Amino acid sequence: MIISHKYRFIFIKCHKTAGTSIETYLSPLCGQDDVFTPFGIPEHGHQPRNYKGLFNPFNEIFVTSGNNWQKPIRDFRRKNKFFNHIAAFRVRCRVQRKIWDGYFKFCVERNPWDKALSHYHFIRKRFGIDVSFDTYLKEGRTCLNFQNYTDFGNPNKIIVDRILIYENLNEELQNVFDLLGIPFSGRLGVRAKGGYRLDKGPYQENLNSDQIEKIKRIYQHEINLHNFEF
């Protein structure tokens, strides 16, 4: 995730939505005082910085009514103020209110049928989990993102200012970057984590009717939030 004081924005990173590529593109453009969290495999040009620090964990514990109170306490002790894929509600609890209220907050979401396929190929190659796609779905492996950009306990309340759609990423990034004053030529020029899926064909050609329905059931809430269609 990113907190840019230079451009006054907060980027919430969702899974399998080009988040690493966006962070890598923005890293050299943002200020040295801005926050960039690290991710598993370093990318050339991406400089993690300013993500360690103390914060008040009781803000988070109060918001969650003590649900999973160990997480903010553990992060506080380890000074893990910000981390990769941190949920927006946690960021809201860990930054000054004037930053949360005054900065433009955005993330990216993706069509769930395409996202599920991408996530499946990612975990197979990255973690050596050699299972069929049907087994992947049966075992309940998912790439749900809605908790990253909705309020705690209220999955219908989106708390970021804008959710970009992955399928129109370049056009939507151009719009947001123009708003923020960030230089952009229309393409990121970075494709991080892009080598995991060997079959690059349309997802519509790679799913059978049973798989289509299973993904629809698993991702029903995100489908409803964004009016996604197969």
C-alpha positions in Angstrom: 0.0 0.0 0.0 1.0 3.6 -0.4 0.5 6.8 1.5 1.8 9.7 -0.5 2.1 13.0 1.2 3.6 14.5 -1.9 0.5 13.8 -4.0 -2.0 13.4 -1.1 -3.4 10.0 -1.8 -3.7 6.5 -0.2 -3.5 3.5 -2.4 -5.1 0.3 -0.9 -3.7 -2.8 -2.5 -6.0 -5.6 -3.4 -5.1 -9.1 -4.5 -4.5 -9.9 -8.2 -5.3 -6.4 -9.5 -1.9 -5.1 -10.7 -1.2 -3.6 -7.3 2.5 -4.5 -7.4 2.9 -2.9 -10.8 1.2 0.3 -9.7 3.4 0.5 -6.6 6.5 -0.1 -8.6 5.5 2.6 -11.1 4.8 5.1 -8.4 7.7 4.4 -6.1 10.3 6.7 -7.9 7.7 9.4 -8.5 6.6 9.8 -4.9 8.5 11.5 -2.1 11.1 10.0 0.2 8.8 10.7 3.1 5.9 8.8 1.6 4.9 5.3 2.8 5.6 2.2 0.6 5.1 -1.2 2.1 7.3 -4.2 1.0 6.1 -7.3 -0.8 7.4 -10.8 -1.0 9.7 -10.7 -4.0 11.3 -7.3 -4.5 10.7 -5.6 -7.8 13.4 -3.4 -9.5 12.5 0.3 -9.0 10.3 -0.3 -5.9 11.7 1.2 -2.7 9.9 0.2 0.5 10.0 3.0 3.0 8.5 4.5 6.2 6.1 1.6 6.8 7.5 0.9 10.3 6.4 2.9 13.4 4.2 3.1 16.4 0.5 3.7 16.4 -2.4 3.6 18.9 -3.7 0.0 18.7 -6.8 0.8 20.8 -8.4 2.8 18.0 -8.5 -0.5 16.0 -9.6 -2.6 18.9 -12.5 -0.2 19.6 -13.6 -0.2 16.0 -13.6 -4.0 15.8 -15.2 -4.3 19.3 -12.2 -6.4 20.3 -12.6 -8.8 17.4 -9.1 -10.2 16.7 -7.6 -7.7 19.1 -4.3 -9.7 18.8 -3.6 -8.3 15.3 -3.2 -4.6 16.2 -1.4 -5.4 19.5 1.1 -7.7 17.6 1.6 -5.1 14.9 2.2 -2.4 17.5 4.8 -4.5 19.3 6.6 -5.2 16.1 6.2 -1.6 14.8 4.4 -3.0 11.8 2.3 0.1 11.3 1.6 -0.6 7.6 1.9 -3.7 5.5 1.2 -5.2 2.1 -2.6 -5.6 1.5 -3.6 -3.8 4.7 -7.3 -3.2 4.9 -8.5 0.4 4.5 -10.3 0.4 7.9 -6.9 -0.4 9.6 -5.2 2.4 7.7 -8.0 4.8 8.8 -7.3 3.7 12.5 -3.5 4.1 12.1 -3.2 7.5 10.4 -4.1 11.0 11.6 -7.7 11.8 10.8 -6.8 14.8 8.7 -4.8 12.5 6.4 -7.6 10.0 6.1 -10.2 12.7 5.5 -8.0 14.9 3.3 -6.3 12.4 1.0 -7.8 10.7 -2.1 -8.2 7.0 -1.4 -8.4 4.4 -4.2 -7.9 0.8 -5.1 -8.5 -1.6 -8.0 -10.9 -4.5 -8.3 -11.2 -7.2 -11.0 -13.9 -9.3 -12.6 -14.1 -12.3 -10.3 -14.1 -15.0 -13.0 -10.8 -13.6 -14.4 -9.4 -12.9 -10.9 -10.1 -16.5 -9.7 -8.2 -17.9 -12.7 -5.3 -15.5 -12.1 -5.1 -16.4 -8.4 -5.2 -20.1 -9.1 -2.2 -19.9 -11.5 -0.4 -17.6 -9.1 -0.6 -20.0 -6.1 0.3 -23.0 -8.2 3.5 -21.4 -9.5 4.5 -19.2 -6.6 3.8 -21.8 -3.8 4.0 -25.1 -5.7 0.4 -26.0 -4.9 -0.2 -28.5 -7.7 -4.0 -29.0 -7.7 -6.6 -28.8 -10.4 -8.8 -25.7 -10.7 -11.8 -27.7 -9.6 -9.9 -28.8 -6.5 -8.8 -25.2 -5.9 -12.5 -24.1 -5.9 -13.6 -27.1 -3.8 -11.0 -26.4 -1.1 -12.4 -22.9 -0.8 -9.3 -21.0 -1.9 -10.4 -17.5 -2.8 -9.2 -14.1 -3.8 -11.9 -12.0 -2.1 -11.0 -8.3 -1.9 -14.1 -6.5 -0.6 -12.9 -6.5 3.0 -9.9 -4.4 1.9 -12.1 -1.5 0.8 -15.3 -1.8 2.9 -15.8 -0.9 6.6 -15.3 -3.4 9.3 -18.5 -5.3 9.9 -20.3 -3.6 7.1 -19.4 -5.2 3.7 -21.8 -2.9 1.9 -20.1 0.3 3.0 -17.2 1.3 0.7 -14.8 3.6 2.5 -12.4 4.5 -0.3 -13.2 7.3 -2.7 -12.8 5.3 -5.9 -12.5 1.7 -7.0 -10.8 1.4 -10.4 -11.8 -1.6 -12.5 -8.9 -3.7 -13.7 -10.3 -4.4 -17.1 -10.1 -0.6 -17.9 -7.0 0.0 -15.8 -4.9 2.3 -18.0 -7.9 4.6 -18.8 -8.9 4.8 -15.1 -5.4 5.3 -13.9 -5.0 8.2 -16.4 -8.1 9.8 -14.9 -7.0 9.4 -11.3 -3.4 10.4 -12.0 -4.5 13.5 -13.8 -6.6 14.4 -10.8 -3.6 13.9 -8.5 -1.1 15.6 -10.8 1.0 12.4 -11.2 2.8 12.0 -14.6 1.4 9.2 -16.7 1.8 8.4 -20.4 -1.2 6.0 -20.5 0.6 2.8 -19.6 2.4 1.6 -16.5 5.3 0.1 -18.4 5.6 -2.4 -15.5 4.2 -5.9 -15.4 5.1 -7.4 -12.1 4.0 -11.0 -11.3 2.8 -11.4 -14.8 4.5 -14.7 -15.6 2.5 -17.1 -13.5 -0.4 -17.7 -15.9 0.8 -19.3 -19.1 -2.7 -19.5 -20.7 -3.4 -15.9 -21.6 -6.7 -16.6 -23.4 -10.0 -15.0 -22.4 -11.3 -16.4 -19.1 -14.7 -17.1 -20.9 -12.9 -19.8 -22.9 -11.3 -21.4 -19.9 -14.2 -22.1 -17.6 -16.9 -24.7 -17.8 -20.5 -24.1 -16.6 -20.0 -25.7 -13.2 -16.9 -23.5 -12.6 -18.7 -20.4 -13.7 -21.5 -21.0 -11.2 -19.1 -21.9 -8.3 -17.2 -18.6 -8.8 -20.5 -16.7 -9.0 -21.5 -18.1 -5.6 -18.1 -17.5 -4.0 -17.8 -13.9 -5.3 -21.5 -13.0 -5.1 -20.9 -10.0 -2.9 -18.3 -8.5 -5.1 -20.4 -9.2 -8.1 -23.3 -7.3 -6.5 -21.1 -4.4 -5.4 -19.7 -3.7 -8.8 -22.3 -5.3 -11.2 -19.8 -7.7 -12.6 -21.0 -10.0 -15.4 -19.5 -13.1 -16.9 
